Amino acid sequence: MCRGVLSCFCLLDHSQYDLSSTTFSPDGRVFQIEYAQKAVENSGTAVGVSCKDGVVMAVEKVVVSKMLVPGTMRRAHLVDHHSGLVISGLISDGRQLATRARDECSSYKSVYDSAIPGHVLAERLANFAHVYTLYAYVRPFGCAALLGAHDDTNGYQLYLVEPSGVSYRYFGAAVGKGKQAAKTALEKLDFKSLTCREAVKELAKIIVDVHDEAKDKLYELEMCWVCEESKNMSQLVPQDVVDEARKAAEAAQDDDSDMDDDE
């Protein structure tokens, strides 16, 4: 009886601090931000790697209906000539981040007459996301963005922008429901010798391996890159290259399943 009463009081205590992103709990947590991160963790997996000749990003987009036209509501966005991003989380929130990124690129170009550096764009996107955690009349973004960019000073760069308003630069990063398994696979890669063509195959394999067929049978694989092959321009990876990499990954997965069954 005492335990039940205690748990009830704990529940009430928790509910007092999750109504606004401006309220801290006694142990220093902001529950609204944690809920936004849950929206990312329940979404399709997004992975990215910084290779020796570019940056490649891939994202799993679950198809909610067989009648949807392929390419509808993209999770991979081109934001400038030298930068692109992929979104994990709420698609509509991600679209707003992509629009903001384009505005920041345009604004920087008009003021400084040069392309915005990758770290500046990542910081501005992070600041934009952070503002939405400071006021009671808005909510945090329910998405995270992997940003790939190139500039003459820092070369190829990969950043992760989180709902809390922080950004990190990575050699390889993953977000979404399959991030733990994806991170384990990324840690096995040699980023210094990996080419973008090889990275396309590796990322396709990771997405295929972490995809949960029991819950989401249909999905599209979207990829974008900034690399030497694209002349350091942000582009969607050609669909035939993506399809070839996905078929090879699925074939390898089937072969592994057959070997397990034989054993």
C-alpha positions in Angstrom: 0.0 0.0 0.0 2.8 2.4 0.9 4.6 1.6 -2.3 1.5 2.3 -4.4 0.9 5.7 -2.6 4.6 6.5 -3.1 4.6 5.7 -6.8 1.4 7.8 -7.2 3.1 10.8 -5.6 6.1 10.3 -7.8 3.9 10.3 -10.9 2.2 13.5 -9.7 5.6 15.0 -9.0 6.8 14.2 -12.5 3.7 15.7 -14.1 4.3 19.0 -12.5 7.5 19.5 -14.5 6.7 18.3 -18.0 4.0 20.8 -19.0 6.5 23.4 -20.3 10.1 23.4 -21.7 10.9 26.3 -19.4 10.5 24.3 -16.3 13.4 22.2 -14.7 12.7 19.2 -12.5 14.4 19.1 -9.1 17.1 16.8 -10.6 17.9 19.3 -13.4 15.9 17.6 -16.3 13.8 19.3 -18.9 11.2 16.7 -19.8 9.9 18.4 -22.9 13.3 18.1 -24.5 13.5 14.5 -23.5 10.1 13.9 -25.1 11.4 15.5 -28.3 14.4 13.2 -28.3 11.9 10.3 -27.9 10.3 11.4 -31.1 13.7 11.0 -32.8 14.4 7.6 -31.2 11.0 6.3 -32.5 11.7 7.5 -36.1 13.5 5.9 -39.0 17.3 5.5 -38.7 19.6 8.2 -40.2 23.4 7.6 -40.6 26.2 9.6 -42.0 30.0 9.3 -42.5 32.8 11.7 -43.3 35.1 9.9 -45.8 38.5 10.7 -47.3 36.8 12.2 -50.4 33.5 13.5 -49.1 30.5 13.1 -46.8 27.6 10.6 -47.3 24.3 10.5 -45.4 21.5 8.0 -45.6 18.1 7.8 -44.0 15.3 5.2 -43.7 11.9 6.7 -44.6 9.0 4.4 -43.7 6.3 4.3 -46.3 2.9 4.7 -44.5 0.8 3.7 -47.6 1.4 1.7 -50.8 -0.4 4.4 -52.7 2.2 7.1 -51.9 4.2 8.4 -54.8 7.9 7.5 -54.4 9.9 10.6 -53.2 7.0 12.2 -51.4 7.9 14.0 -48.2 11.6 13.6 -48.5 13.9 13.2 -45.4 17.0 14.2 -47.4 17.3 17.9 -48.3 19.7 20.0 -50.3 20.2 23.3 -48.5 23.0 25.0 -50.5 25.5 24.2 -53.2 27.9 22.8 -50.7 25.7 21.4 -47.9 22.8 19.0 -47.4 21.0 17.3 -44.5 18.9 14.3 -43.6 16.2 14.3 -40.9 15.2 11.7 -38.3 12.0 12.5 -36.4 8.9 14.4 -37.4 9.1 15.1 -41.1 7.2 18.5 -40.8 9.7 19.7 -38.1 12.6 18.6 -40.2 11.2 20.5 -43.2 11.3 23.7 -41.1 14.9 23.0 -40.1 15.8 22.6 -43.8 14.0 25.8 -44.7 15.9 27.6 -41.9 19.2 26.2 -43.2 18.5 27.6 -46.6 17.6 31.0 -45.2 20.9 31.0 -43.2 22.9 30.1 -46.3 21.2 32.8 -48.3 21.7 35.4 -45.5 25.4 34.6 -45.0 26.0 34.8 -48.8 24.3 38.2 -49.1 26.3 39.7 -46.1 29.7 38.1 -46.7 29.6 37.3 -50.4 30.8 33.8 -49.8 29.4 30.4 -49.0 28.6 29.8 -45.3 31.2 27.4 -43.6 29.8 24.2 -42.3 30.5 24.8 -38.7 28.7 28.2 -38.8 25.7 26.7 -40.4 25.6 23.9 -37.8 25.9 26.4 -35.0 23.1 28.6 -36.4 20.8 25.6 -36.8 21.6 24.6 -33.2 20.8 28.1 -32.0 17.6 28.1 -33.9 16.6 24.7 -32.3 17.7 26.0 -28.9 15.4 29.0 -29.0 12.4 26.7 -29.2 13.4 25.2 -25.8 13.3 28.6 -24.0 9.7 29.8 -24.2 6.5 28.3 -22.9 4.5 29.2 -26.0 6.6 27.0 -28.3 7.7 23.4 -28.2 11.1 21.8 -29.0 11.7 20.4 -32.5 10.8 16.7 -32.6 13.7 15.9 -35.0 17.4 15.7 -35.3 19.5 16.6 -38.4 22.6 15.2 -39.8 24.4 18.0 -41.8 27.0 17.4 -44.4 29.1 20.2 -45.7 32.3 21.2 -47.5 34.4 24.4 -47.4 38.0 25.2 -48.4 39.1 25.7 -44.7 37.7 22.7 -43.0 37.2 20.3 -45.9 34.4 17.7 -45.6 32.4 17.9 -42.4 29.6 16.0 -40.7 27.5 17.5 -37.9 24.6 16.3 -35.8 22.1 18.9 -34.6 19.9 17.7 -31.7 16.5 18.9 -30.5 18.1 20.3 -27.3 20.0 22.8 -29.5 23.5 21.3 -29.4 25.6 20.3 -32.4 28.6 17.9 -32.6 31.0 17.2 -35.4 31.5 13.5 -36.1 33.4 11.1 -38.3 30.3 8.9 -38.2 27.0 9.4 -36.6 23.6 7.7 -36.3 20.2 8.7 -34.9 16.8 7.1 -34.9 15.3 3.8 -33.7 18.3 1.8 -34.9 21.1 4.1 -33.7 22.8 1.7 -31.3 23.2 -1.1 -33.9 24.2 1.5 -36.5 26.8 3.1 -34.2 28.3 -0.3 -33.6 28.6 -0.9 -37.3 30.0 2.6 -37.9 32.8 2.0 -35.3 34.1 -0.8 -37.5 34.8 1.4 -40.5 38.1 3.0 -41.4 37.0 6.6 -42.2 40.5 7.7 -43.4 40.5 5.1 -46.3 36.8 4.9 -47.0 35.6 6.4 -50.3 32.2 7.8 -50.8 31.3 5.0 -53.3 32.2 2.5 -50.6 30.4 4.5 -48.0 27.1 4.3 -50.0 27.3 0.5 -49.9 28.2 0.5 -46.2 25.4 2.8 -45.2 22.9 0.9 -47.3 24.0 -2.3 -45.5 23.6 -0.6 -42.1 20.1 0.7 -42.9 19.0 -2.7 -44.2 20.4 -4.5 -41.2 18.8 -2.2 -38.6 15.4 -2.0 -40.3 12.6 -3.7 -38.3 10.5 -5.6 -40.8 8.1 -6.7 -38.1 6.9 -3.1 -37.5 7.7 -1.3 -40.8 7.8 -3.5 -43.8 7.9 -0.8 -46.5 10.5 1.9 -46.6 12.5 4.0 -49.0 16.3 4.6 -48.7 17.3 8.2 -49.4 20.9 9.3 -49.7 22.8 12.6 -50.3 26.4 13.4 -50.5 29.0 16.1 -50.9 32.1 14.7 -52.5 34.8 14.8 -55.1 32.6 12.8 -57.5 29.9 15.5 -57.2 32.6 18.3 -57.6 32.0 19.2 -53.9 28.4 20.0 -54.6 25.5 18.8 -52.5 23.5 16.2 -54.5 21.1 13.4 -54.0 23.0 10.2 -54.6 21.8 8.9 -58.1 18.8 6.6 -57.6 20.4 3.7 -59.6 23.4 3.8 -57.3 21.2 3.7 -54.2 19.1 0.9 -55.6 22.2 -1.2 -56.5 23.6 -0.7 -53.0 20.3 -1.6 -51.4 19.9 -4.8 -53.5 23.4 -5.9 -52.6 22.8 -5.3 -48.9 19.5 -7.2 -49.0 21.1 -10.1 -50.9 23.9 -10.2 -48.3 21.4 -10.2 -45.5 19.5 -13.1 -47.1 22.7 -15.1 -47.5 23.5 -14.6 -43.8 20.0 -15.7 -42.9 20.4 -18.9 -45.0 23.7 -19.7 -43.4 22.2 -19.3 -39.9 19.3 -21.6 -40.9 21.8 -24.3 -42.2 23.6 -24.2 -38.9 
